[in-house]
Amino acid sequence: MAAATRQRTPSDAYDLLVIGGGINGTGIARDASGRGLSVLLAERGDLAGFTSSSSTKLIHGGLRYLEYYEFRLVREALAERERLLRLAPHVIWPLRFVLPHDEGLRPAWMLRLGLFLYDHLARLRTLPGSTSVDLRSSPYGAPLQKRLTRGFVYSDCWVEDSRLVVLNAMDAREHGATVLTRTGVVSARREGDGWVATLRDERGGAERTVRAKAVVNAAGPWVSATLGSTLGINSRAAVRLIKGSHIVVKRLFTGDQAYILQQPDKRIVFAIPYERDFTLIGTTDVPYDGEPGSVSISPEETDYLCGCINRSFETRIGPADVVWSYSGVRPLYDDAAENASAVTRDYVLDVEDQGGRAAVLSVFGGKITTYRRLAEHALEKLKPFFPGLKGAWTGDAILPGGAMRDADFDQFLAKLKAEKPFLPAETARRLARAYGTRTRDIVGTAQSMADLGEAFDGGLTAAEVDYLRTEEWAVTAEDILWRRSKLGLRTGPESAARLAAYLDRKAEAA
């Protein structure tokens, strides 16, 4: 079914205008539309175009947050970790993390205590708990330097972050929301009982005016700028911008485990298996005061992350080994912490209204793991402005593509391979991991790879590209190669150019 037939017919009057198509904006739009509100989400770029596609790709409780006594945040995050694993098993899956004990840094008793709390703050736990490990005899110790002899192993989850954003946008649309990408909110003003906003198509320049009873400002790093310059409101809360950068190198170790490495500056850095053939390393925490949309890793950050690996692994790396890097600016709530790593990852929801009308709710801070609860809390705060609002519903609602029997990904993949034996094993796995049960919407009745149309690098076909265009708001080659997938790691210039030309032809024909 085409996207346009599922979402609400574009109008000029809505209950809620959501500014920002990251994880918080799409999560709130999804929750609100499922409660019966008419919702318009406007994103000036692509979904997950900035911060929400630049995470460390983890759904986790935040083990290190225990050092800052953020027990409520950790408990909530652990509960959400278990819930999201059930609701989106195709884009979220378990990982075991190896934490080597490094003499001179945190003592072993502190690590044991932290992991004990981590295990027991999760009231409903389906993932294996923590255990100690002798790195001298365990396979986990094989890639590490011989000085690291003791360690601990615990569980958290991996997430395809930008795909999680898209899935929330899709579900919002399927509950009636209108989702507009490449659409900026130029200005908004209070008028009567609500807001009047001017929207601009960022590709063609056309403008339109819409009305909304309330506004959600989920603009991420631009939350303060949106409040001031777009909405004309002086905020009582402040955002602190922190740049986080990651590097990707050829795979450093075998096995499916990840490593969490302590550093002398008391930070921790992850080394995580990535896209089968690579290792993801990050993140940094650097105060940032520039334009959030034009951010990239610095040579100093690259050297820092390489040094973190070289402190613990037998294999040494340098800047020349980096095959890709990415950076994002996290909009953390400013709690006046001196150290960027100590700034809270908790969220603050600030509501400003005018005599009980024309409310604007702004989102400060947050983390991808707790986005669903953040959305629930946001709707609780907006409830006084929408009498009769339906109750919370997303806690048990499967995200698009996640409806696998017993959330068993391997069983689903085996069935897909049996149904479509012509799919190369790696392509079948990639499709299942990206789209889950909606893979069938892509492969349809095809009986061969040729039936899927023009072929690009990495197993990408015209059938998949067409699905991404019509169902997932993909417009450019970058949208597809770096956010809807990570096929950019496997795509040569010639194939990328052919993909861009294909998209141009489709856009002209539309």
C-alpha positions in Angstrom: 0.0 0.0 0.0 1.4 3.4 -0.9 2.5 5.7 1.8 0.2 8.5 0.7 -2.9 6.3 1.2 -2.1 5.5 4.8 -1.3 8.9 6.2 -3.8 11.7 6.9 -4.6 13.8 3.9 -2.6 17.0 4.2 -4.6 19.8 5.9 -4.1 23.2 7.4 -5.3 22.3 10.9 -3.9 19.8 13.4 -3.9 19.1 17.1 -0.2 18.8 17.3 2.7 20.2 15.3 6.0 18.3 16.0 9.2 20.0 14.9 12.0 17.6 14.4 12.3 14.1 12.8 14.8 12.5 15.2 14.0 9.7 17.7 12.1 12.0 20.1 10.1 13.8 17.5 9.0 10.6 15.7 8.4 8.8 19.1 6.1 11.6 20.3 4.3 11.8 16.9 3.7 8.0 17.0 2.4 8.1 20.6 0.2 11.1 20.0 -1.3 9.8 16.7 -2.1 6.5 18.4 -4.0 8.4 21.1 -6.3 10.0 18.5 -4.6 13.4 18.0 -4.2 14.7 14.5 -0.4 15.2 14.1 1.9 16.9 11.6 5.6 16.2 11.9 7.9 18.5 10.0 11.6 17.7 9.5 13.8 20.1 7.5 16.1 17.4 6.4 15.9 13.6 6.4 14.6 11.6 9.2 17.4 10.9 11.7 19.6 13.2 9.6 21.7 14.4 12.5 22.0 13.3 16.2 19.7 10.3 16.0 21.9 8.6 13.3 25.2 9.4 15.1 24.9 7.4 18.3 27.0 4.5 19.5 24.1 2.2 18.3 23.3 0.9 21.8 20.1 0.2 23.7 21.5 0.1 27.1 20.9 1.0 30.8 24.1 3.1 30.9 26.4 1.2 33.2 28.7 4.3 33.7 25.7 6.5 34.8 25.8 4.6 38.1 28.9 6.5 39.0 26.9 9.7 38.9 24.1 8.1 41.0 21.5 8.3 38.2 19.7 5.3 39.5 16.3 6.3 38.2 17.6 6.8 34.7 19.4 3.5 34.7 16.3 1.6 36.0 14.1 3.2 33.4 16.6 2.5 30.6 17.0 -1.1 31.6 13.2 -1.6 31.6 13.1 0.0 28.2 15.9 -2.2 27.0 13.9 -5.3 27.7 10.7 -3.8 26.2 12.3 -2.5 22.9 14.0 -5.8 22.4 10.5 -7.4 22.2 9.0 -4.7 20.1 11.6 -4.4 17.4 13.7 -7.6 17.3 14.8 -7.0 13.7 16.6 -3.8 14.5 17.5 -4.5 18.1 19.4 -7.5 19.3 21.4 -8.7 22.4 25.2 -8.2 22.8 27.6 -9.4 25.4 30.0 -6.8 26.6 33.5 -7.6 27.9 34.8 -5.2 30.6 38.5 -5.8 31.3 39.8 -4.9 34.7 42.7 -2.4 34.2 45.0 -2.0 37.1 45.2 1.5 38.4 41.8 2.5 37.2 38.5 1.5 38.8 39.1 -1.3 41.3 37.6 -4.7 40.7 35.3 -4.5 43.7 33.7 -1.3 42.2 33.1 -3.0 38.9 31.5 -6.0 40.6 29.3 -3.7 42.6 28.3 -1.7 39.6 27.4 -4.8 37.7 25.5 -6.2 40.6 23.4 -3.1 40.7 23.0 -3.1 36.9 21.7 -6.7 37.0 19.2 -6.0 39.8 17.9 -2.6 38.8 16.4 -4.5 35.8 13.3 -5.9 37.5 12.2 -8.0 34.5 15.4 -9.4 32.9 15.4 -11.7 29.9 19.1 -11.1 29.0 21.9 -13.1 30.8 23.3 -11.4 33.9 26.9 -10.4 34.5 29.8 -12.8 35.3 33.5 -12.6 35.9 35.9 -14.0 33.4 39.6 -15.1 33.3 40.9 -13.4 30.2 44.0 -15.6 30.2 41.9 -18.7 29.3 38.7 -17.2 27.8 38.4 -16.5 24.1 37.3 -13.1 25.1 40.8 -12.3 26.1 42.5 -13.4 22.9 42.5 -9.9 21.2 43.5 -8.1 24.4 47.0 -7.3 25.7 48.4 -9.9 28.0 48.5 -7.5 31.0 44.7 -7.6 31.1 44.0 -10.9 32.9 40.7 -10.4 34.7 37.4 -9.1 33.4 33.6 -9.1 33.6 30.9 -9.9 31.0 27.4 -8.4 31.0 24.5 -7.9 28.6 23.1 -4.9 26.7 21.6 -4.4 23.2 22.6 -3.2 19.7 20.3 -1.0 17.7 20.1 0.3 14.1 19.5 3.8 15.4 18.4 5.6 12.2 16.1 2.7 11.3 14.4 2.8 14.7 13.6 6.5 13.9 12.1 5.5 10.5 10.0 2.8 12.1 8.5 5.2 14.6 7.7 7.6 11.7 6.1 4.8 9.7 4.0 3.8 12.7 3.0 7.4 13.3 1.9 7.6 9.7 -0.1 4.3 9.9 -1.9 5.8 12.9 -2.9 8.9 10.8 0.0 11.3 11.3 1.3 13.4 8.4 5.1 13.2 8.1 6.8 15.8 6.0 10.5 15.6 5.4 12.6 18.3 3.7 10.1 20.7 5.3 11.3 23.4 7.6 9.2 25.4 10.1 10.1 29.0 9.2 8.1 30.7 11.9 5.3 30.2 14.3 3.2 32.5 16.4 0.4 32.2 18.9 -3.0 33.2 17.5 -6.3 32.6 19.5 -6.2 29.2 21.1 -3.3 27.8 19.1 -0.4 28.3 16.8 -0.1 29.5 13.2 3.1 28.2 11.6 4.7 28.8 8.2 6.3 25.7 6.6 8.7 25.7 3.7 9.6 23.0 1.2 13.4 23.0 1.5 13.7 21.6 -2.1 11.3 23.8 -4.1 10.9 26.8 -1.7 7.1 26.7 -1.6 5.5 27.8 1.6 2.3 26.9 3.3 0.5 27.9 6.5 -0.8 25.4 9.1 -2.5 25.7 12.4 -2.0 23.6 15.5 -3.5 23.6 19.0 0.0 22.8 20.5 3.6 22.5 19.4 6.3 20.0 20.3 9.8 21.3 19.9 11.9 18.2 19.4 14.6 19.9 17.3 17.5 18.3 19.1 20.6 20.5 19.1 18.4 23.3 17.7 15.9 23.2 20.5 17.0 26.5 22.0 17.3 28.2 18.6 13.8 26.9 17.7 12.3 28.3 20.9 13.9 31.7 20.4 14.1 32.5 16.7 11.2 30.3 15.4 8.7 30.4 18.3 9.7 33.7 20.0 9.9 32.2 23.5 12.6 32.7 26.1 13.4 29.3 27.6 13.7 28.6 31.3 15.8 25.5 30.5 19.2 25.4 28.7 20.8 22.9 26.4 24.4 21.9 26.5 25.9 20.7 23.2 28.4 17.8 23.4 30.0 16.4 20.2 30.5 12.7 20.1 32.6 11.1 17.3 33.1 7.5 16.2 35.6 5.8 13.9 35.1 2.5 11.9 38.0 0.3 11.1 38.4 -3.2 9.6 37.4 -5.9 12.1 39.8 -6.1 15.0 38.6 -9.3 16.6 36.5 -12.4 16.0 33.3 -13.3 17.8 30.1 -11.4 18.4 31.1 -9.8 21.7 31.8 -6.1 22.2 34.4 -4.5 24.5 34.0 -1.6 27.0 37.4 -0.1 27.7 38.3 2.0 30.7 40.5 5.0 30.0 42.9 6.9 32.3 40.7 10.0 32.0 37.9 8.0 33.6 36.0 7.8 30.3 34.9 4.6 28.7 35.1 3.7 25.0 33.3 0.9 23.2 34.7 -1.4 20.5 31.7 -3.1 18.8 31.4 -5.6 15.9 29.9 -3.5 13.0 28.3 -4.5 9.7 30.0 -8.0 9.8 33.4 -6.9 8.6 34.2 -3.8 10.7 34.7 -2.6 14.3 32.9 0.6 15.6 34.9 2.6 18.1 33.5 5.5 20.2 32.6 7.8 21.5 34.3 11.0 22.4 32.7 13.8 24.6 33.7 17.2 23.5 32.0 20.5 24.4 30.7 22.1 21.2 29.5 25.6 20.3 29.3 25.6 16.5 26.6 24.9 14.0 25.3 21.4 14.9 24.6 20.5 11.3 28.2 20.9 10.1 30.1 18.7 12.5 32.9 16.2 11.8 35.6 14.4 13.8 38.8 16.2 14.6 42.3 14.8 14.2 42.6 14.9 18.0 39.5 12.8 18.4 40.7 10.3 15.9 44.1 10.0 17.7 42.2 9.7 21.1 40.1 6.8 19.9 43.0 5.0 18.2 44.9 5.4 21.4 42.1 3.9 23.4 42.3 0.7 21.3 46.1 0.7 21.4 46.0 0.7 25.2 44.0 -2.6 25.4 44.2 -4.5 22.1 47.2 -6.4 20.7 46.4 -5.0 17.2 47.4 -1.4 16.9 45.6 1.1 14.7 46.2 4.6 13.5 44.4 7.3 11.5 45.3 5.5 8.3 43.2 2.5 9.3 40.0 4.5 9.7 37.6 3.6 6.8 34.8 5.9 8.0 34.0 8.3 10.8 30.9 10.1 11.9 30.1 12.8 14.5 26.9 14.1 16.1 26.0 16.8 18.5 24.0 15.6 21.5 21.6 18.2 23.0 22.0 17.4 26.7 20.2 19.2 29.5 22.6 21.7 31.1 23.0 20.6 34.7 26.1 22.7 35.2 28.5 19.7 35.4 32.1 20.6 34.8 33.0 17.5 32.9 31.3 16.8 29.6 31.1 13.1 30.4 29.3 13.8 33.6 26.5 15.8 32.1 23.2 14.0 32.7 21.8 11.9 29.9 18.3 12.2 31.5 15.7 14.4 29.8 13.7 17.4 30.8 10.4 18.3 29.3 9.6 22.0 29.5 6.0 23.2 28.9 5.2 26.9 28.3 1.6 27.9 27.6 -0.5 31.1 27.5 -3.4 30.9 30.0 -3.8 27.1 29.5 -3.8 27.4 25.7 -1.4 27.3 22.8 1.2 25.2 24.6 4.7 24.4 23.4 6.6 21.4 24.9 10.3 21.4 24.4 12.5 18.3 24.8 15.9 18.8 26.4 18.3 15.9 26.6 17.4 12.3 26.5 18.9 9.1 25.1 17.7 6.8 22.4 17.0 4.0 24.8 14.4 5.9 26.7 12.7 7.7 23.8 9.5 5.7 24.2 9.1 6.6 27.9 10.0 10.2 27.0 7.2 10.3 24.5 4.7 8.9 27.1 5.8 11.6 29.6 5.5 14.2 26.9 1.9 13.2 26.3 1.2 13.2 30.0 2.3 16.8 30.1 0.2 17.7 27.1 -2.9 15.9 28.5 -4.4 19.1 30.2 -4.5 20.7 26.7 -6.3 17.8 25.1 -9.3 16.7 27.3 -10.3 13.1 26.5 -6.9 12.1 25.3 -6.6 8.3 25.1 -4.3 6.4 27.4 -0.7 5.1 26.9 -0.5 2.3 24.3 3.1 1.9 22.9 4.4 -0.3 25.7 3.2 -3.5 23.9 2.9 -2.2 20.4 5.2 -3.9 17.9 7.0 -1.6 15.5 6.7 -2.1 11.8 8.4 -5.3 10.7 8.8 -6.7 14.2 6.0 -9.1 14.3 8.0 -12.3 14.4 6.8 -15.3 16.2 8.3 -15.3 19.7 10.5 -12.5 18.5 12.8 -15.1 16.9 14.9 -13.5 14.3 16.8 -16.6 13.3 13.6 -18.5 12.7 12.3 -15.7 10.5 15.5 -15.5 8.5 15.5 -19.3 7.9 11.9 -19.0 6.6 12.9 -16.1 4.3 15.8 -18.1 2.8 13.5 -21.0 2.2 10.8 -18.8 0.5 13.4 -16.9 -1.6 16.3 -19.3 -2.2 17.7 -17.0 -4.9 18.6 -14.3 -2.4 22.3 -14.5 -1.5 22.7 -15.3 2.2 24.2 -12.0 3.1 21.5 -10.1 1.2 18.7 -12.1 2.9 20.2 -11.4 6.3 20.6 -7.7 5.6 17.1 -7.4 4.4 15.7 -9.3 7.4 17.7 -7.2 9.8 16.5 -3.9 8.2 12.9 -4.6 7.4 11.9 -7.7 9.4 8.5 -9.1 8.2 8.2 -6.2 5.7 11.0 -7.7 3.7 8.2 -9.4 1.8 6.9 -6.0 0.7 10.2 -5.6 -1.1 10.8 -9.1 -2.6 7.1 -9.6 -3.4 6.6 -12.4 -6.0 10.2 -12.2 -7.3 11.7 -15.6 -8.3 15.2 -14.3 -9.1 17.5 -11.4 -8.4 16.7 -10.1 -11.9 13.1 -9.8 -10.9 14.2 -7.2 -8.3 15.4 -4.8 -11.0 18.6 -2.9 -11.4 21.4 -4.0 -9.1 23.7 -1.8 -7.1 26.6 -2.7 -4.8 26.0 -4.6 -1.6 22.9 -6.5 -2.8 20.8 -3.3 -3.1 18.2 -3.5 -5.9 15.7 -1.2 -7.6 12.9 -3.0 -5.7 14.4 -2.0 -2.4 15.2 1.5 -3.5 11.6 1.9 -4.7 10.3 0.7 -1.3 12.5 3.2 0.5 11.3 6.0 -1.7 7.6 5.3 -1.3 7.5 3.9 2.2 10.5 5.4 4.1 10.9 9.0 2.8 14.3 8.3 1.1 15.2 11.0 -1.4 18.9 10.9 -2.0 21.6 8.3 -2.3 23.0 9.4 1.1 19.6 8.7 2.7 19.8 5.1 1.4 23.5 4.3 1.7 24.1 5.9 5.2 20.8 6.1 7.1 18.4 3.5 5.8 21.4 1.2 5.5 25.2 1.3 5.9 25.8 0.1 2.4 28.0 3.1 1.9 30.7 1.0 3.4 30.4 -1.4 0.5 29.4 0.9 -2.4 31.9 2.2 -4.9 31.7 5.6 -6.6 30.3 4.1 -9.9 27.4 2.3 -8.1 26.7 5.4 -5.9 26.5 7.6 -9.0 24.1 5.1 -10.7 21.9 5.1 -7.6 21.8 8.9 -7.6 20.8 8.9 -11.3 18.1 6.3 -10.7 16.6 8.4 -7.9 16.7 11.5 -10.1 14.8 9.7 -12.8 12.2 8.5 -10.4 11.8 12.0 -8.9 11.3 13.5 -12.4 8.7 10.9 -13.3 6.7 11.4 -10.0 
